[in-house]
Amino acid sequence: MLLAKTLTSTTFKLALIAIGTFGVIVSAILGYVYLSTASYVRGRSDRAIQIEISSLQEVYERSGRDGLIDAVRGRMVHEGLADHVYILVDPSSRVLAGNLEAWPQATAEPSGWVEFRQTSSLANTAGWPLIRGMIEIFPDGDRLLVGQDISDLDGYTAHIKTAVIAVVGLIFALAGLASVLVTRRTVARIEQINATSRAIMLSGLDKRIPLRGSNDEWDRVAENLNLMLARIETLMEEVKQVTNNVAHDLRTPLTRMRGRLEKAYSRERNGEHDQALIGDTIADLDAVLRIFTSITRIAQIESQAREGAFRTVNLVEIATEVVELYDAAAEQDGTRLTIVGDGEVLVTGDRDLIFDAIANLVDNAIKHGRAGGRVVVTSENVDGSPAISIVDDGPGIPVDQREHVFKRFFRLEHSRYTPGNGLGLSLVAAVARLHGARIEMLDNSPGLKFTLRFAAPAG
Amino acid sequence: MPGGHRRILVVEDDLETAGQLMEQLTTSGYEVDLANSGNEALNHGAAHDYAVITIDRMLPDIDGIAVMRQLRDVGVAAPFLIISALGEVDDKVRGLRAGGDDYLVKPFSYLELLARLEALGRRSDTIAKETILRVGDLAIDLISRTASRRGKEILLLPREFQLLEYLVRNEGRIVSRAMLLQHVWDLHFDPSTNIIDVYVGRLRRKVDDEQAYPLIHTVRGVGYCLRAPG
């Protein structure tokens, strides 16, 4: 299964192409080496024979047949010429001199280059040595053959040839093996990812791609895919949670409305009563619509569709307007709402969204802070970075709950019965994310210090 | 509504919504023409002089915004009230920039619609030139930005004065919370709390406490109305 996948994989095909190209080049280089070595070796022996022939020709011209016979005999006792063959015959092929017993049968050509196997046994050779020689025909019909045993040379080039073939073969074999192994590894990792994907499609997002701990690029791919899966799982979980919460938060008022209408339907009409009932129903319906609007608004902010509306705005101005708007609410609650800080804190952003975020934070501080306590809004530049803090002296948020408060519809236990839909901080988080602002929640002991740190304005 | 014509063009392609609109507006004393498509709207709008034209953003043939532009190009001066299911701040801003005079998001309450139509119709009627506005024994001075009842000054914060001024300018008409947010605070969204009620509550204590009669009245389910008795 894995081997079949290995052999059909793209990596393997690419490896084969690489091996093929490389192999052809190596073969060409080694072939060239072989051919040039062989022709060099042969050329050298041929030249030596040619020189020998022409020097013997000179002897013949100078001192005739007898002189040549002497010269040939002299050559044969010469140590350095032990691998040479000489034979001089008269026109009737009678041997006049030489170390061959007879004129070789295989030589069809009257003159020029010949190659033949020496059929007779010689003292200094074993087997059937290969002789390459040159034939010269003298004017009186005498024939001279000077040759050399090239068995060694032939063996030499044959060795090279074997070596070349062996090397090429070995290269192909090793490359083939290596590519199968490498491809197999790649295919195995891809197969793991595929298997995980299939498992996820079949059973759910809780599967992860196994890591090998080799810290290589495959581990990193797997790691990133796993992170992505974790993120998707969290998002899906959140969506599920939100869907449940939406269902709950919408069902509650819808159930109230339905019950009310049902009761009214089966009761006798009563103008005053009916009007109150319809009024309450409309109010509940509005609450449902408001939740709906908040959810779509958060979704829209989260999809980052509004960056086009960004301009430079003064946080202080926005905060002042918010404080002004909530002044009455704070007064009603007995809370002292004040604003302090720098005169101008510029950020790049969307005025309405920032207003909404600050409004939500101030609203929370007043609602969840201590009755008769104080809420301070501070806008200032801290090391060139604009920041706005909203501080109350209420019960605060337990440390272990802090990361949850941004989840849609999340309500702290002690605030479950105060008005609100649990969407405020989700909106704040969405606005902060859109503006690249950092959210900080610190203990004000008592109370909570909620800070939004913006990036310095562009330009 | 004092004087002026009360003829309204409703541009709406959903027949049931159109029917409800016609019925409500006719009941409230308006004369209503209906256009079911952008082309009809262009024909009607150019042919008659309307007090207000309400227009849906999404029409079957021509986009509502394009209809507004074309009508403005042929010299139609009537204010446009955009009624749309596209409710995000961006959509509102785009609609208002394209020539809409006000924006109402579906679903809406008919009281809210009527309040807005009244305000728009009046805007095209008259532009007040007085610097002192009076309702009953309340007088507000637009120059010195002060208010008084029976000659006794009421101490108001600047925003409270703006709020009161808006209510006075719309004397006898219902103004919704959304209208207050939009015109007094320049906010095009609902902060989804009862913050406006609290704010109006404080203004009401300042204006109406220990007086002969109350001026600021709550209109259940919609908003507020400033009026003198009688």
Interface residues (C-beta under 8 A of the other chain):
Chain A: G279 I282 A283 L289 R290 T293 S294 T296 R297 Q300 A305 R306 A309 E321 E324 L325 Y326 D327 A328 A329 E331 Q332 D352 F355 D356 A359 N360 D363 P419 N421 L423
Chain B: G87 E88 V89 D90 V93 P107 S109 L157 R159 W185 L187 H188 F189 D190 P191 S192 T193 N194 I195 V198 Y199 G201 R202 R220 G221
